[in-house]
Amino acid sequence: MTALPAAGTTASGSSLCALSEAGAGWFLRKSKIVIIMKTPKIAIDTNVLIAAMRSKRGASFKLLSLIGESKFEFVLSVPLFLEYEDVALRQVEKIGISRKAVHAILDRLCFFADHREIYFLWRPFLSDPKDDMVLELAVEARCDFIVSYNKSDFAGIEKFGLYVINPKEFLERIGELK
């Protein structure tokens, strides 16, 4: 863990702490170590949403079903929402769910999302402009991860302090899968 500068100890010995850049860490208070765990913040690529709509048995569905349960923070921007809607509605017949069901899923995502406006564009950074849109959201929101099945599409995002991870790996990381 990369530690930020320690807060130090007062004459009364009140506290000493070390926090990582991600906000997780520890502090010592009256001879007790207290662990601080940061709730991970994620941006979800469209392919994960579509996979969740196709099957209730996969990691994508489990991930989306946990949105709103305080296991992680989910961020969303208007451009990404519009892409979710466009792709899902174009594929309703392939997915095998109704347009009404697609709208219900999207409504739920909007309800629980941390809504973000994008003020700075990093384009072109990735090979696909639609992936740049996910990257811009993740950078603006200071996400920990982009959740996607297309890891190779996000090559180089470590430069922004971000990591790409698939739904199964993310669920394992937060303790929802073993």
N, C-alpha and C positions, 0 to 999 in steps of 0.2 A: 504494500500500500504506500503510495506517495503521500507523505504527511505534509500538511500545511504547517506554517510556523505554530509552535505550541503556545498556548495562552499563558503559560507560566504558573507560578505558585505564589500566592499572596503570603504575607507574614503569618496569617492565621492558618495557612495550608489549605485554603478552600478548594482550589482545583488546578489540574494540569490536564491538557487535552491534546489530542492529535486527530485531525480529520483529514480524510482523503479529499481529493478534488471532487469526487462524486458525492461527498457529504457523509460517507460512512466512516466510522472510526470509533474512538473510545475516549473516555475522560475519567480521571481519578478524582473522586470526591470523598473526603473523609475516610481514606483507606479502602474504598470500594471501587472496583473498576466497573464502569457502566458502558455497555456496548450500544452504539447508535447505528441503526441500519436505515439507510435511505431507501425510500420506495423508488424502484426503477421507473424511469420515464421512457416511453417507446412511441415510435411512429410505425404504423403498419402499412406495408406495401399492398397494393391492390391484389396481387396474386394470392395473398393469405386470405383476404376477404372472400375471394371467389372459391378458394379451396374449402373454406368453412361452409359456404352455401351449398357446395356439392355433396358434402358428407358430414354427418353428425358424429362420425366415429374418429375423426382425426384430431391432431394437435391444433390445427387452425380453429376448428369449431370450439374446442376446449378453451383456447385463448380468448376468442370472442365472447364466449359465455362468462368468462371471468371479468370482463370489462364492467366497471362499476362496483366491484367487490373489494376495493382498496388493496389489492395485491400489487398493483402497478398503476401508473398514470398513463393514459392514452391521449395523445395529442392529435389534433385535426385542424386542417385549414380548409377554406372554401375551395381552392383549386383541387385539393386531394379529394374532398367530398364529392365534387362534381365528376372527378374521374371514377370514383367508386360507383356512383350512380350510373354513369354512362356505360361502363363495362358490364356491370351487373344486369342492367336492363337489356343490353344487347344480347346477353347470354341466358335469358330466363328459360328458354326452351331447352338449351343444353344442360343448364343447372337443374331444371326440373322443379322449380318453385314459381309461384305466381308473382306478378308485378307488385301486388299488394304486400306479399311477404317480403319482397326486396325492400319496399318502402318502410315496412315495419322494422326491419333490421337496421336500415340506415337511420331511421328516427331514433332507435335505441343508441346507436353509436354517437349521434349528435348530442343526445341528452347527457351522456356520461363523459364526453370528450372535454379536454382542456382546449378550448378554441383559440387559435393563434392566427395573427395577421403576419404576413411576410412582407418585410420592408426592404430586404436586401437580397438580391439574386446572385447566386454563385454560378450561373450558367455561362458557358457550357463547362461543366466539370466532369460529368459522367457521359457515357455514350448515348443514353436515351434521355431526352428532355423530360419525360414523365418521371424518370428516376431522379432527375435533378430537383423536381418539385418535392419529392419525399425528403431528399437531402436538405433542401432549404428549410423545410418545416422542422426537421430534426435539429438543425443547427440553431434556428431561431428559438426553439423551445428548450434547448440544452438537454436534449435526450441522451440517454445512456446507450440505447440500441435502436437500430432499424430492424424490424422483424420482416424477413423476406425469404422466399425460397430461392431467389436468384442472387446468391451471394456475389457471384462474379460481376454482376452489374454494378455493384457498389465498391469496386476496387479503389483503394486510395482514400476512403473516408476516415481512416484512422487519423489523418492529418487534422481533422476537425474534432478529434477526441470521441469519435463515434465508432461503434462496432456493428456489423451486420450479423444477425443470428437468426436461425430458422425457428419456427414456433415450438418444436419439440425441445430444442436446446434452451429456449427462453423459459418454458414451463419447468424444465429440470432445474434451471438456475433459481427460480422462485419457489421451488419445493412442491410444485403441483404434479410432477411426474418423477418417477424414480428410475 
